[in-house]
Amino acid sequence: MSDKRQRARVQGSWAKQMPKQSNPTAGRSMVPNNNQSKDANTVSGSWGFGNQKTSKSFEFHQPTKQARDVPPEKAIEKMGDYEISHGPSGVSQLRLRPGFIPQEEADWMFSKLLAELPWSQKTNYRQGEEYEEPRLTCWYGELPYTYARSTMPAKAEWHPLLVTLRKAVEQMSGCSFNSLLCNLYRDGHDSIGWHSDDEASLGDKPSIASLSLGDTRIFSLRKQPLPEDNGDYTYVERIRVPLSHGTLLLMEGATQDDWQHQVAKEYHDRGPRINLTFRTIHPEPQGYRPGTKMRFTTKQP
Ligand SMILES: O=C(O)CCC(=O)C(=O)O
C-alpha cells in the first residue's frame, strides 16, 4: 500500500463517530430548566470550553392548548335561503337570488347606471390617516350616511331606474328601504375591506339588499371570533358567495352582528361591476356621533 493511501486509512479511523442520540421530545414544546434531575422526560447536554462549563436540561411539558383546525371555506352559489349561524344575537340569514334581473335587462341597466349616476371617490379616515376609498360611490336617501369617518350628504331625488329597482327588491324581500349606497368597482383592483354594516343609524338587525350588475366578484364573509380569541380571525368560519350579473343577495337577522364581509381585490382581469345596497337609515340615536358602530357602542358625552 502506498504511503498516501495508508495515511488516508489511518486518518479515517481517527474520525470519531458521534453517538446517535434519539430525542424523545422532538416536535413538542420544550422549556429550558436548570434542574439537573434525570427522569424519563429529561434530556440533558453540556458544552464546555476550558473552564467555562455550562449545563442545561430540558423538561417536556404537555401543550396546554388543544390543536384547532382552520374550518374549510364554504361556498354559497345556488338560489336559496341559508341560515349561516345561530348565536346569542340570533339567526344570521342570507337569501341568494341569482338571475333576479334577467341578462338582457341587466345589460342595459348596467350601461345606463354606469353612464348616468354621479360617481365620485370618497375620502375615508382610519386611525387619523386619510385614504381614498378604492371604488367609486354615490348615495341616495333623505338622511346623510357616515361610514369610515366620512359622510355622504343626503340626496332625496332618486334616479328613475333606481326607483324601479327599489320597488322590485322590496317586493321580493318583503322589506322596505329608504336609502341606497351605489358602488362602482372599476376593475379587479377596486375593493372594500372587511367590515359590518352595523352603524347605529342602520338600526338593530338591519336587512340589507345587495343587487349586482356587471362582472362577477367574490363576496366573502367571516364570522366574528369568540371573545377569548381576542380579535384573532384564524379559526373562524368563512363563506364565499360569487355575485354575478343580475344577482340579488339579502343579508338579514344577526348577520351584521356576527359576521363581517368584504369584496377583496382580484389580480386577474375583472371588468367593471356596479353594486346597489338598499338599506334603511334612521336618524342618528341621541348622543351618538354619526357613523358610530353598534358593536363598539361608545356613547358620546
Ligand atoms: O360590493 C358589494 O358586494 C358589497 C358592498 C359592501 O359591502 C358595502 O358597500 O358595504
PDBQT file of the ligand as one rigid body, heavy atoms in Angstrom, charges set to zero:
ROOT
HETATM    1  O1  LIG A 401     -69.967  45.307  -3.332  1.00  0.00    +0.000 OA
HETATM    2  C1  LIG A 401     -70.510  44.531  -2.573  1.00  0.00    +0.000 C 
HETATM    3  O2  LIG A 401     -70.991  43.463  -2.950  1.00  0.00    +0.000 OA
HETATM    4  C2  LIG A 401     -70.551  44.815  -1.103  1.00  0.00    +0.000 C 
HETATM    5  C3  LIG A 401     -70.545  46.261  -0.747  1.00  0.00    +0.000 C 
HETATM    6  C4  LIG A 401     -70.484  46.480   0.716  1.00  0.00    +0.000 C 
HETATM    7  O3  LIG A 401     -70.210  45.609   1.490  1.00  0.00    +0.000 OA
HETATM    8  C5  LIG A 401     -70.720  47.821   1.242  1.00  0.00    +0.000 C 
HETATM    9  O4  LIG A 401     -70.709  48.779   0.490  1.00  0.00    +0.000 OA
HETATM   10  O5  LIG A 401     -70.924  47.935   2.478  1.00  0.00    +0.000 OA
ENDROOT
TORSDOF 0
